[in-house]
């Protein structure tokens, strides 16, 4: 697989806590939403691809094996929201709130 996040794919990703991993995914999702709202489908798609790459790395991380159900469900709903018909009726705000919790936890855990 050709990773855009070469340094992270080389193993650095596995050094991050689960909260830090999810916060980083959230940053890419936020970018994708921002570009979608600016009617720039190309940039939105590229940000979504980067988010999916980080999700893939998160799934591959052995410490997350007990969290796979949540991670994979989040991936399914995210793809539905950004690329398909939004059958789960997600909103920009619901995604921002979801990932904000991980940003907060990552920051709190590192203090």
C-alpha positions, 0 to 999 in steps of 0.5 A: 500500500502506498501511504501518504503518511509514510513516517506514521506507516513506518511504525510511529503510528503504533507509538501513539495512544488510541486517543491520539490516533483517533484525534489525528483521524478526526483532523483529517475528517474535519478537513474533509468536511471543511472542503466538502462545505466549500464545494471542493470535492477533490480536496474533500476526497483527498482528506477522506483518503488520508483519514481512511489510511489512518483508520487502516493503520489504527485497525492494524495496531495490536493494542486496538484489537478490543476496539475494532468494532467501534473503529470499523463501525465509525469507518462505515458511517464516515464513508456513508457520510462523506461518499454515499447517501448518508443513510445514518443521517450524520451531520458535520456537528455530530462528527465534530463532537465525536472526534472532539472527545478524542482530542480532549482525552488525548490532551488530558492523558498527556498532562 
